[in-house]
């Protein structure tokens, strides 16, 4: 009789030498030699026997069914075939064996299933399947309990999210640490999006241009929704605080969610056809209705529909609006000598911030290490029976609360510094190149730049009026008052030097 050999391991059994694929195959080959079976095919694979989807085993089943002659299907043990007593594949093989179309041989279990087995042997086979399922369920329960314990301790049990990385320490223990470059990119993604000046599309482009990161909009959405970055692990509807250093603050995360929620609300529908630069950004100063764009003879015009009543609304060409707003952005360009004074002040402030940051960061880091060490020792005391479960839970919760408080303060410290430099960077960048950025941008980028700097845009007759966000309102005010120009006789030293010359 020809024999088909089946050797299987699951991922958690790979390290068990007795269950390894070579060990199973060796036992099966020896068995076939003793039985004088001719080996027709050997199947060796890694697949869970407890899942419903078993692609590899389905291929084996198809091969067995295709055989025209009676064959012996040989496995090392019943659980190599399946750990699920309700698996229909096992029923198919079992029925074929009872019909004398195949024989099932379980070498290490000493069982053979064929058309001649007794009721007791059938019962034994059912018991073997039941025990296999019980073993699998017990393993699953143990894994779940172990994972639950790790989660309660603040340990992540899976692959680290982008921004962190999995490592193996010298003692063989697994851990998760910061990936400095990746975590910086994650922070930038949150910080940029939270400004409200970046859509998902623009953020994709920004990250690609500056960091070479090719993220899709769906992946960015996944990153922005991940609570892990501010210190929370979310598993199957439950949340657990973790003890890894957070990438962002909870406040920054919430701000990004608010921007995303508002953006989705505003964009429940999409405009068809060619996008208009100022569509949805401007309202009528008279009646408050949205200004509508229309294209006539190659030109785009904006006007109020006067739906609530006639009020002699004007029609304004898109080029005219662009010219008016371009003049606003020209005013944002701060003279270079003023920028240099700002940078000098920022550098002086920076030195003070470095000292403050380093002092508090080092203090908080040392406190965190001490709390983590106490938590580890507490767990050892529990395992050794030196403290009760109630005492362990009480002290553990206390330590976790203290660690969470330290993490929050670390995040706030880092977040305050990052926000300071991010805000400064954008203000200076816009102040240097405001007009060029506005004129040279694509439609979507131009819209985002307008929303970053201006608000409450209205068409009043043939003029666009607006409010400006801080600190751009201050820059525009200084520009209007010509405050950038040096005042005569405002510097006594300068006046004396001029007189001497």
C-alpha positions as CSV (number, residue, x, y, z in Angstrom):
1,X,0.0,0.0,0.0
2,X,1.2,3.5,-0.8
3,X,1.5,6.0,2.1
4,X,1.1,9.7,2.4
5,X,3.1,11.2,5.2
6,X,1.9,14.3,7.0
7,X,4.2,16.2,9.4
8,X,3.0,19.5,11.0
9,X,4.1,21.9,13.6
10,X,2.6,25.2,14.8
11,X,4.5,28.3,15.6
12,X,4.6,27.8,19.3
13,X,5.9,24.2,18.9
14,X,8.9,25.0,16.7
15,X,11.4,24.9,19.6
16,X,10.2,21.5,20.9
17,X,12.7,19.0,19.4
18,X,10.4,16.0,19.8
19,X,7.7,17.7,17.7
20,X,10.0,19.1,15.1
21,X,9.4,18.3,11.4
22,X,12.5,16.2,10.9
23,X,11.8,14.2,14.0
24,X,8.2,13.5,12.9
25,X,9.3,12.5,9.4
26,X,12.0,10.2,10.7
27,X,9.4,8.3,12.9
28,X,6.9,8.1,10.0
29,X,9.5,6.8,7.6
30,X,10.6,4.1,10.1
31,X,6.9,3.1,10.6
32,X,6.4,2.8,6.8
33,X,9.5,0.7,6.5
34,X,8.2,-1.7,9.2
35,X,4.8,-1.9,7.5
36,X,6.3,-2.3,4.0
37,X,4.4,0.9,2.9
38,X,5.7,2.6,-0.3
39,X,6.0,6.4,0.4
40,X,4.1,8.2,-2.3
41,X,4.3,11.8,-0.9
42,X,5.6,13.6,2.1
43,X,3.9,16.8,3.3
44,X,5.8,18.9,5.8
45,X,4.4,22.3,6.9
46,X,4.0,24.9,9.6
47,X,0.3,25.7,10.3
48,X,-2.0,26.0,13.2
49,X,-4.4,23.0,13.4
50,X,-7.0,25.0,15.4
51,X,-7.9,27.7,12.9
52,X,-10.8,27.4,10.4
53,X,-8.6,28.5,7.5
54,X,-6.0,25.9,6.8
55,X,-4.8,26.4,3.2
56,X,-1.9,23.9,3.4
57,X,-4.0,21.1,4.9
58,X,-6.8,21.7,2.3
59,X,-4.2,21.0,-0.5
60,X,-3.2,17.8,1.3
61,X,-6.9,16.8,1.6
62,X,-7.4,17.4,-2.1
63,X,-4.4,15.3,-2.9
64,X,-5.8,12.4,-0.8
65,X,-9.2,12.6,-2.4
66,X,-7.7,12.5,-5.9
67,X,-6.1,9.1,-5.2
68,X,-7.8,6.2,-7.1
69,X,-6.1,3.5,-5.1
70,X,-6.4,2.9,-1.3
71,X,-3.7,4.8,0.5
72,X,-2.4,5.0,4.1
73,X,-2.5,8.6,5.5
74,X,0.2,8.6,8.3
75,X,0.6,11.2,11.0
76,X,2.7,11.1,14.1
77,X,-0.2,11.8,16.5
78,X,-3.9,12.7,16.2
79,X,-3.1,16.3,17.1
80,X,-0.8,16.5,14.1
81,X,-3.9,16.1,12.0
82,X,-6.1,18.5,13.9
83,X,-6.7,20.1,17.4
84,X,-10.3,20.9,16.5
85,X,-12.7,18.0,17.0
86,X,-15.3,19.9,14.9
87,X,-13.0,20.3,11.9
88,X,-14.9,19.0,8.8
89,X,-11.7,18.0,7.2
90,X,-11.2,15.3,9.9
91,X,-14.7,14.1,9.4
92,X,-14.1,13.7,5.6
93,X,-10.9,11.6,6.3
94,X,-12.6,9.6,9.0
95,X,-15.6,8.7,6.8
96,X,-13.3,7.7,3.9
97,X,-11.5,5.4,6.3
98,X,-14.7,3.8,7.5
99,X,-15.6,3.2,3.8
100,X,-12.3,1.4,3.3
101,X,-11.1,4.0,0.8
102,X,-8.1,5.1,3.0
103,X,-6.5,4.1,6.3
104,X,-5.5,6.7,9.0
105,X,-2.3,5.7,10.9
106,X,-1.3,7.6,14.0
107,X,2.2,6.3,14.7
108,X,3.0,7.5,18.3
109,X,-0.6,7.1,19.5
110,X,-0.6,3.5,18.2
111,X,-4.0,4.0,16.5
112,X,-5.2,2.9,13.1
113,X,-8.6,4.0,11.7
114,X,-10.1,1.7,9.0
115,X,-13.4,0.0,8.1
116,X,-12.7,-2.8,10.7
117,X,-12.2,-0.8,13.9
118,X,-14.4,-1.6,16.9
119,X,-16.8,0.8,18.8
120,X,-14.1,1.1,21.5
121,X,-11.5,2.2,19.0
122,X,-13.9,4.7,17.5
123,X,-14.5,6.0,21.1
124,X,-10.7,6.2,21.6
125,X,-10.3,8.2,18.5
126,X,-13.0,10.6,19.6
127,X,-11.3,10.9,23.0
128,X,-7.9,11.6,21.3
129,X,-9.5,14.4,19.3
130,X,-11.2,15.8,22.4
131,X,-7.9,15.8,24.3
132,X,-6.1,17.5,21.4
133,X,-8.7,20.3,21.5
134,X,-8.5,20.5,25.3
135,X,-4.7,20.8,25.1
136,X,-5.0,23.6,22.5
137,X,-7.6,25.4,24.6
138,X,-5.4,25.1,27.6
139,X,-2.5,26.6,25.7
140,X,-4.7,29.4,24.4
141,X,-5.9,30.1,28.0
142,X,-2.4,30.2,29.3
143,X,-1.2,32.5,26.5
144,X,-4.1,34.8,27.1
145,X,-3.5,34.9,30.9
146,X,0.2,35.6,30.3
147,X,-0.6,38.3,27.8
148,X,-3.1,39.8,30.2
149,X,-0.6,39.9,33.0
150,X,2.0,41.6,30.7
151,X,-0.6,44.2,29.6
152,X,-1.4,44.9,33.3
153,X,2.3,45.4,33.9
154,X,2.4,47.8,31.0
155,X,4.2,45.5,28.5
156,X,3.3,45.4,24.9
157,X,2.9,41.8,23.6
158,X,3.1,42.3,19.9
159,X,5.2,44.1,17.2
160,X,6.2,47.6,18.2
161,X,4.3,50.3,16.3
162,X,6.3,52.6,14.0
163,X,8.4,54.9,16.1
164,X,9.5,52.1,18.4
165,X,11.4,48.9,17.7
166,X,11.6,45.4,19.2
167,X,14.9,44.3,20.6
168,X,16.3,41.3,22.4
169,X,18.5,42.1,25.4
170,X,21.7,40.3,26.3
171,X,19.9,38.2,28.9
172,X,17.4,37.0,26.2
173,X,14.5,39.1,27.3
174,X,12.4,41.0,24.8
175,X,11.9,44.8,25.1
176,X,10.7,47.8,23.1
177,X,12.8,50.9,22.8
178,X,12.6,54.3,21.0
179,X,13.5,54.4,17.3
180,X,14.9,58.0,17.4
181,X,14.4,58.9,13.7
182,X,11.0,57.1,13.4
183,X,9.6,58.6,16.6
184,X,10.6,62.0,15.5
185,X,8.7,61.5,12.2
186,X,5.6,60.3,14.1
187,X,5.8,63.4,16.3
188,X,6.2,65.7,13.3
189,X,3.1,64.0,11.7
190,X,1.0,64.7,14.7
191,X,2.4,68.3,15.1
192,X,1.9,69.2,11.5
193,X,-1.6,67.8,11.3
194,X,-2.7,69.4,14.5
195,X,-1.9,72.8,13.1
196,X,-5.0,72.4,10.8
197,X,-2.9,73.5,7.9
198,X,-2.4,70.1,6.4
199,X,-4.8,67.7,4.8
200,X,-3.9,64.0,4.7
201,X,-2.8,64.5,1.1
202,X,-0.5,67.4,2.0
203,X,0.9,65.6,5.0
204,X,1.8,62.6,2.8
205,X,3.6,64.9,0.4
206,X,5.4,66.8,3.3
207,X,6.7,63.6,4.9
208,X,7.7,62.2,1.5
209,X,9.6,65.4,0.5
210,X,11.3,65.9,3.9
211,X,11.9,62.4,5.1
212,X,11.5,60.1,2.1
213,X,8.5,58.4,3.9
214,X,6.1,56.9,1.4
215,X,2.9,56.7,3.6
216,X,-0.6,56.4,2.3
217,X,-3.4,58.4,3.6
218,X,-4.9,55.3,5.3
219,X,-1.6,54.6,7.1
220,X,-1.3,58.2,8.3
221,X,-4.9,57.9,9.6
222,X,-3.8,54.7,11.4
223,X,-0.9,56.5,13.0
224,X,-2.9,59.5,14.1
225,X,-5.5,57.1,15.7
226,X,-2.9,55.1,17.7
227,X,-3.1,55.9,21.4
228,X,0.1,54.0,22.0
229,X,2.1,57.2,21.1
230,X,0.8,59.0,24.2
231,X,1.0,56.0,26.6
232,X,-2.1,53.8,26.1
233,X,-2.3,50.3,24.7
234,X,-5.7,49.5,23.2
235,X,-6.5,45.7,22.9
236,X,-10.0,44.4,21.9
237,X,-11.8,47.3,23.4
238,X,-9.7,47.5,26.6
239,X,-7.0,50.0,27.4
240,X,-3.9,49.7,29.5
241,X,-1.2,52.3,30.3
242,X,2.2,51.2,29.1
243,X,5.6,52.1,30.6
244,X,7.4,53.0,27.4
245,X,8.4,56.6,26.8
246,X,5.5,58.4,25.0
247,X,6.2,60.1,21.6
248,X,3.5,62.8,22.0
249,X,1.3,64.3,24.7
250,X,-2.3,63.4,25.2
251,X,-3.1,67.1,24.4
252,X,-1.4,66.8,21.0
253,X,-3.2,63.6,20.3
254,X,-6.6,65.1,21.2
255,X,-5.9,68.2,19.1
256,X,-5.1,66.0,16.1
257,X,-8.4,64.1,16.6
258,X,-10.3,67.4,16.8
259,X,-8.8,68.5,13.5
260,X,-9.6,65.2,11.9
261,X,-13.2,65.2,13.1
262,X,-13.7,68.8,11.9
263,X,-12.1,68.0,8.5
264,X,-14.3,65.0,8.0
265,X,-17.4,67.0,8.9
266,X,-16.5,69.7,6.4
267,X,-15.8,67.2,3.7
268,X,-18.8,64.9,3.8
269,X,-19.2,65.5,0.1
270,X,-16.7,66.3,-2.7
271,X,-17.1,69.0,-5.3
272,X,-17.2,67.6,-8.8
273,X,-15.0,68.9,-11.6
274,X,-12.1,71.2,-11.4
275,X,-11.3,72.5,-7.9
276,X,-11.7,76.3,-7.3
277,X,-9.1,77.9,-5.0
278,X,-11.5,79.9,-2.8
279,X,-14.6,77.7,-2.9
280,X,-15.9,77.5,0.7
281,X,-13.4,79.9,2.1
282,X,-15.2,83.2,1.5
283,X,-18.7,84.5,2.6
284,X,-20.7,87.5,1.7
285,X,-20.2,90.4,4.1
286,X,-23.8,91.5,3.6
287,X,-25.9,88.3,4.1
288,X,-23.3,85.7,5.2
289,X,-24.0,83.2,2.4
290,X,-21.1,81.3,0.9
291,X,-19.5,83.0,-2.1
292,X,-20.1,80.8,-5.2
293,X,-17.5,80.3,-8.1
294,X,-18.6,80.2,-11.7
295,X,-16.6,79.9,-14.9
296,X,-17.5,82.1,-17.8
297,X,-15.5,82.5,-21.1
298,X,-12.3,81.0,-19.5
299,X,-12.4,83.1,-16.3
300,X,-13.6,82.1,-12.8
301,X,-15.8,84.6,-11.0
302,X,-16.9,84.6,-7.4
303,X,-20.3,86.1,-6.3
304,X,-23.1,85.9,-3.7
305,X,-26.2,84.0,-4.9
306,X,-28.3,86.6,-3.1
307,X,-30.6,83.8,-2.2
308,X,-31.9,85.7,0.9
309,X,-32.6,88.9,-1.1
310,X,-31.0,91.2,-3.6
311,X,-28.3,93.5,-2.3
312,X,-26.3,94.5,-5.4
313,X,-23.7,91.8,-4.9
314,X,-20.5,92.3,-7.0
315,X,-18.8,89.6,-9.1
316,X,-15.1,89.3,-8.6
317,X,-12.6,87.5,-10.8
318,X,-10.4,84.9,-9.2
319,X,-7.3,86.7,-10.3
320,X,-8.4,89.8,-8.4
321,X,-8.9,87.9,-5.2
322,X,-5.5,86.3,-5.6
323,X,-4.0,89.7,-6.1
324,X,-5.6,91.1,-3.0
325,X,-4.6,88.1,-0.8
326,X,-1.1,88.2,-2.4
327,X,-0.7,91.8,-1.0
328,X,-1.6,90.4,2.4
329,X,1.1,87.8,2.2
330,X,3.6,90.4,1.0
331,X,3.0,92.3,4.3
332,X,3.9,89.1,6.2
333,X,7.4,89.2,4.9
334,X,9.5,90.5,7.8
335,X,12.7,92.4,6.8
336,X,15.8,90.3,7.1
337,X,17.4,92.5,9.8
338,X,14.3,92.1,12.0
339,X,14.4,88.3,11.5
340,X,18.0,88.3,12.6
341,X,17.1,90.1,15.8
342,X,14.3,87.6,16.4
343,X,16.7,84.7,15.9
344,X,19.2,86.3,18.3
345,X,16.5,86.5,20.9
346,X,15.4,83.0,20.3
347,X,19.0,81.7,20.6
348,X,19.4,83.4,24.0
349,X,16.1,82.0,25.1
350,X,17.2,78.6,23.9
351,X,20.2,78.5,26.2
352,X,18.0,79.0,29.2
353,X,15.5,76.4,27.9
354,X,18.3,73.8,27.5
355,X,19.4,74.2,31.1
356,X,15.8,74.0,32.4
357,X,15.0,71.0,30.1
358,X,18.1,69.0,31.0
359,X,17.7,69.5,34.7
360,X,14.0,68.4,34.8
361,X,14.4,65.7,32.2
362,X,17.3,64.0,34.1
363,X,15.3,64.2,37.4
364,X,12.2,62.7,35.9
365,X,14.1,60.0,34.1
366,X,15.8,58.8,37.3
367,X,12.6,58.8,39.1
368,X,11.0,56.7,36.4
369,X,13.9,54.2,36.5
370,X,13.5,53.8,40.2
371,X,9.7,53.2,39.9
372,X,10.2,50.6,37.2
373,X,12.8,48.8,39.4
374,X,10.4,48.8,42.3
375,X,7.6,47.4,40.1
376,X,10.0,44.5,38.9
377,X,11.0,43.7,42.5
378,X,7.4,43.8,43.6
379,X,6.5,41.2,40.9
380,X,9.4,38.9,42.1
381,X,8.1,39.2,45.7
382,X,4.7,38.1,44.5
383,X,6.1,35.1,42.7
384,X,8.1,34.1,45.7
385,X,5.1,34.4,48.0
386,X,6.6,37.2,50.1
387,X,3.5,39.4,49.6
388,X,-0.2,38.6,49.1
389,X,-2.1,39.2,45.9
390,X,-4.0,42.1,47.5
391,X,-0.8,43.8,48.6
392,X,0.7,43.3,45.2
393,X,-2.3,44.9,43.5
394,X,-2.3,47.8,45.9
395,X,1.4,48.6,45.5
396,X,1.4,47.9,41.8
397,X,-1.5,50.3,41.1
398,X,0.3,52.9,43.2
399,X,3.6,52.5,41.2
400,X,1.7,52.5,37.9
401,X,0.0,55.8,38.8
402,X,3.3,57.3,39.7
403,X,4.9,56.1,36.5
404,X,2.0,57.4,34.5
405,X,2.4,60.8,36.2
406,X,6.1,60.9,35.4
407,X,5.4,60.0,31.8
408,X,2.9,62.7,31.5
409,X,5.3,65.3,32.9
410,X,8.0,64.0,30.5
411,X,5.6,64.3,27.6
412,X,4.6,67.8,28.6
413,X,8.3,68.8,28.9
414,X,9.1,67.4,25.5
415,X,5.9,68.5,23.9
416,X,6.3,72.1,25.2
417,X,9.8,72.2,23.7
418,X,8.8,70.6,20.4
419,X,5.8,72.9,20.0
420,X,8.0,75.9,20.7
421,X,10.4,75.0,17.9
422,X,7.7,73.8,15.5
423,X,5.7,77.0,15.9
424,X,8.8,79.2,15.6
425,X,9.9,77.3,12.5
426,X,6.6,77.9,10.7
427,X,6.3,81.5,11.7
428,X,9.8,82.3,10.5
429,X,9.4,80.2,7.3
430,X,6.2,82.0,6.4
431,X,7.7,85.4,7.4
432,X,10.6,84.8,5.1
433,X,8.7,83.5,2.1
434,X,5.0,84.3,2.6
435,X,4.3,85.8,-0.8
436,X,6.4,83.2,-2.7
437,X,4.8,80.4,-0.9
438,X,1.3,81.7,-1.7
439,X,1.8,82.5,-5.3
440,X,3.9,79.3,-6.1
441,X,1.6,76.8,-4.3
442,X,-0.9,74.4,-5.8
443,X,-4.6,74.8,-5.2
444,X,-4.8,72.6,-2.1
445,X,-1.6,74.0,-0.6
446,X,-2.8,77.6,-1.3
447,X,-6.1,76.8,0.5
448,X,-4.2,75.4,3.5
449,X,-1.9,78.4,3.7
450,X,-4.8,80.8,3.7
451,X,-6.5,78.8,6.5
452,X,-3.3,78.8,8.5
453,X,-2.9,82.6,8.4
454,X,-6.3,84.0,7.9
455,X,-9.9,83.5,9.0
456,X,-13.4,84.9,8.5
457,X,-12.8,85.9,4.9
458,X,-15.6,88.0,3.5
459,X,-16.4,89.7,0.2
460,X,-17.4,93.2,0.9
461,X,-18.3,94.9,-2.3
462,X,-15.2,94.3,-4.4
463,X,-12.9,93.9,-1.5
464,X,-11.8,90.9,0.5
465,X,-11.8,91.5,4.3
466,X,-10.4,89.1,6.8
467,X,-9.2,88.4,10.3
468,X,-5.6,87.1,10.9
469,X,-4.6,84.3,13.3
470,X,-2.0,85.1,16.0
471,X,0.9,85.9,15.7
472,X,0.3,86.9,12.0
473,X,-2.1,89.6,13.1
474,X,0.8,91.3,15.0
475,X,3.1,91.0,12.0
476,X,0.4,92.6,9.7
477,X,-0.2,95.3,12.2
478,X,3.5,96.1,12.4
479,X,3.7,96.1,8.6
480,X,0.7,98.5,8.3
481,X,2.2,100.9,10.9
482,X,5.6,100.6,9.1
483,X,7.0,99.5,12.5
484,X,9.8,97.6,10.7
485,X,11.4,100.8,9.6
486,X,14.1,102.3,11.8
487,X,13.0,105.4,13.6
488,X,15.1,108.6,13.4
489,X,16.8,109.5,16.6
490,X,15.5,106.4,18.4
491,X,19.0,105.3,19.2
492,X,21.1,107.9,21.0
493,X,24.3,106.0,20.3
494,X,23.5,105.9,16.6
495,X,22.7,109.6,16.7
496,X,26.1,110.4,18.3
497,X,28.0,108.3,15.8
498,X,26.1,110.0,12.9
499,X,27.0,113.5,14.3
500,X,30.6,112.5,14.7
501,X,30.9,111.4,11.1
